[in-house]
């Protein structure tokens, strides 16, 4: 009977035959494996090989393979594999969902949390391939689904998980049981009212109240299932219907988060994983939490150092899109000496608010790994980046079509990350750029009847998705990406020195 182990080195190659012949794939630190036979210097394991079919699709096929450390590495098999119950590795993956965000956090004990989910089926496909073998009777428990804010490119892909249950291909099905759903409390209204008149900008996010010159959102929501359909735009209604189905199977805890709601993540506490909710920053209006309506920023991209200021940004009017972005849920996850900062679609205006709180000592923004706000938008705060002081920055962005072209990431933002990071040579990774596209050459449309004008075109296929993967035990950090070349990984490691500071470390490959 197979026994469960985990990989205990940065990267471990899996071979088709003993004596390290014919590479099948490479596993990473913290990955679980089923060992069917353990030899003196090798382990036979159950694994998956990704095989390209004639039609160009790449499908997983079960295989038996061998882990066998290189003799010159000085590694023993017991260095490479440890029992599952000794696993101390936190896994955080930033998933390529094209124009959008989607991340997966998995604790050493296997507790999973989803942060956003893109606006297409890519996130659901990835999750189905990662959490295989689920069924209606054996769903994957998800401790929490956190939607940083209500823009479509952050949550419309989540209903695709429920839709996948009916997929003809078993490998694409995923059954989950979400225990908690957290969000920032803002629900987008339909653009038009019942009388077909367009809503004003300040009517798109629910009830408001003016206090002096400022306008505040005062109708923040906790339980999305209690919001009438007429007060939701189409993406929110689809998400509500999805949640209702999940809620019938197992009751979900719904909660609106704001600064200080750290207890929402007590489910991680027994594993010494700490989560601090740093935003959105709320105000009290009529004794209840409210969010300030934000304005339209100056036109950009701006070149210079004005983004280093922490004074109020000279915005104008009221902007629903900047308000919902600026009040994204911001949280800092800490495990041992390693911290991650998740920022949703924060903009310059809201980042300045948070930076002032950081400078006053109210909150701590500093983090080793930084999920960069808003896909690398030019609407950023340099002072905020200085406060975060990252070593690794991850930008989730991707081109789809001209309608969704925002020129992300902006050159000014990437330059700021290089200048204001903690180390002289920081890592700046972009999900789109770490994908691998294979040249296919001239082709024809699949269905000429649907698009007669298209005719022939020059095609590419994506053979490696733009996944940025991180692993840490709180003392050491591994960051790596896949490649179109089976033998290649872009991988970097850091470890704590005697003074407790992170320094580059050799990537250990077995």
Beta strands, then each sheet from edge to edge (+ up, - down):
strand 1: 3-7
strand 2: 11-17
strand 3: 21-28
strand 4: 32-38
strand 5: 43-52
strand 6: 58-67
strand 7: 81-83
strand 8: 90-94
strand 9: 103-106
strand 10: 112-115
strand 11: 140-142
strand 12: 144-146
strand 13: 176-178
strand 14: 180-183
strand 15: 208-211
strand 16: 214-217
strand 17: 253-256
strand 18: 273-279
strand 19: 283-285
strand 20: 288-292
strand 21: 330-335
strand 22: 338-342
strand 23: 369-371
strand 24: 392-395
strand 25: 427-430
strand 26: 436-444
strand 27: 456-464
strand 28: 468-472
strand 29: 476-481
strand 30: 490-496
strand 31: 502-505
sheet 1: 3+ 2- 6+ 5- 4+ 1- 7+
sheet 2: 17+ 14+ 12+ 10+ 9- 8+ 28- 29+ 30- 31+
sheet 3: 11+ 13+
sheet 4: 15+ 16- 20+ 19-
sheet 5: 18+ 21- 22+ 23+ 24+ 25+
sheet 6: 26+ 27-
end
